Amino acid sequence: MASMVTGRACRQLKRDHGRAGPSVEVSAGSLAAGNHDAGSGRPVTKEADETMRRYTGQHRFYAGVDLHARSLFTHVLDDRGQTVFERDLPASPAAFLDAVRPFRDGLVVGAECMFAWYWLADLCEDHAIPFVLGHALYMKAIHGGKAKTDRIDAGKLAAMLRGGMFPMAYVYPRAKRQTRDLLRRRSFFVRQRAQFIAHIQNTNSQFNLPLFPKKLTYAGNRSADLADRFTDPSTKLSVTGDLNLIAAYDEQIAALERHLIRHAKIDDPVTFGLLRSVPGIGPILGLVLLYEIDQIGRFPEAGNFLSYSRLVRCDHESAGKKKGSGGKKIGNAHLKWAFSEAACLMVRACPAVRAWKQRQERKRGKRKALAVLEAKIGRTVYHLWRKQVPFDAKRFLNG
């Protein structure tokens, strides 16, 4: 299931390493001075709050919604900060629309990002009501309170909307949202499949049996008589169940991948092809990047994109003293995984990149050298997508 590596680009990397490239720059070099010093080994000095977008729109009414799976507490403020509505409602479109009907003229709705926000965002879009999705990890005004109830949370959401302090998360477009969720589901299936393979390996080690001659990852290396090496009937049944589930997952994962690739070729075939021109990024990693990023234009600079991809380190400092780093959980975990995989695949397939990484290891150590390569690939993807140009092998290692 690993991503395929672009061999032609790797060969070009090997040929052109050390030579000057063309004028077009799509690498992790000095093209855009990002607001994050990503991958360089130097810490990020700007505070995270400086780069967090906050909603500053002016409206007549501000509705803060503390959303749950079966209920939503709604608090509406007017432009003077007076409460005009406050009630716990059932999580249904009709109940919400009835509640906000007197305030529809000039209303904005804000809700914290949680698993059930899709329907509320779609409802507001259908009825031309501005909707703002709140970044959960930046909602410190809610999580830091001494008392925390649905009533208090909804009131704070409305007040943050009115005061221009509402931290915004990305409202993923409805048209591609389900495809992205299907791609994430495919990743879950792959992890489940890997657990069954690991269980067979562990069971084999428990009984100190000979190693399997070939990797069980590939269907051709698994056969029905594999369980016969175990003598206990219960163990045989356990391993047989693992093998049957692995085969079922193989079938489902293959079907999902065919569906996802078809959709990618419809949604944005040009960008999908450009992403796959990068060595180390094959169809699966290309899908992850395409659907997790969605629109590269929402990142004004490469540093913003690298921060969203968890490819930067943010230092905590006070009174001239370093207090460590933080913010590791803020960003897209799927993009972090994708760039980590791409870096490993690129090193494996491209001798020139492998030699470059070895030089970096002598200067920075193995861990930081790989982090630099991940950020380098991330910056390349950012400029490649924005400029709609293919991977430039001549400038990648010289940038």
C-alpha positions, 0 to 999 in steps of 0.5 A: 500500500506504500506510495510509488516513487517517481523513478524518472525524477530520481534519475534526474536528481542523480544526474543534475545534483550539483548543477545550476537549475532553471529560473523556476524555483519550487524547492525548499530554498529561498523563494518565499520568506515564510513566517516559520523557519521550518526544518532549519534546526532554528526555532520558530520565534513568532507566537502562534497566536500571531498567525491564527486567523480570527473572525472580525466580521461585523453583524447585527447578531452573533450566535454562539452554538455549543454543539453536541450530537443530540443537542445544541445550546444557542446564545445570541448577542446583539451588536451592543452585547446584550443577550437576546436569546439563550436556550438549549435546543434539540440538534435538528435543523427545524428547531435551530431555524425556528430559534434564530428566525427573529435574528436572521437579518444580519446573523452570524453563527459560530460553533466549535469544531467537533465531529458533528459540525457538518450538518450545521455548516450545510444548513447555514450554507443552504439558508445563506447564514454566515457560519464560522467554525472555531479552532478547538485547541485555540478556544482557551477562553472556554477550556480555561474557565473555572466553571464550564457548562453548555450555557457558559460555553455558548455565551463565550462563543457568542462573545468571542464572535462579537469581539473579534477573538473567535479563532477560525478553523477551515470549513471544508467544502461540502463537495469534497468533504465525503471523499476526504472522510473516505480517504481517512477511513481507508487509512483506518482500514490499513492500520487495522489490517497491519494489526492482524499481520502483526498478530500473526507475526507475534503468535509465530514468535510466541511459539518460537517457530521459524520465521516466515520466508516472505513478508505477509504484507503481500497476498501472494505470500499468504496461503491457507496452510499458513495456520498449519504450522501451529499445532493447537486448534485454538491458535490455528483458528485465531490465525485463520481468522486473522488471514480471512480478515486481512483478505477482506481488508485487501478487497475493501482497500483496493475498492476504496483506492480505485474510487478515490483515484477516480474522484481525484482525476475529476476533482483536480486532475492537474494538481494530482498529477503535479503532486505525483511528479515529486519523488516519494509521492505516489497515488496514495500520498498524492490523494492525502495531500490533495484532499487534506490541503484542498485549496493551497491558496488558504495559506498566504505563505509557505511557513503557514502551510508548514505550520499546518502540516506540523513541520515546524517547531515552536519555542516557548520563551519567557524573560529571555529563558527558553521553556521548551517547545509546544504546539505539536498537536496543532495542525493536520496529523494526516499531512505530517504522516504523508510528508514523513512517508514521502521523505523516507520513500525519497531517501530509499529511491534516490541516491542523490537524496540519500547522500544529501541526507547523510551529509545533513546527519553529520551536521545535525543528527539523524532525527533533525536531518529527516525533519529538514527533508520533510520540511523541504518536501513540504515547501516544494509541494507548496510552491509546486501547487501554487505555481502549477508547475511540475517538480524541478529536480535540478533545484531541489537539492541546491535550493 
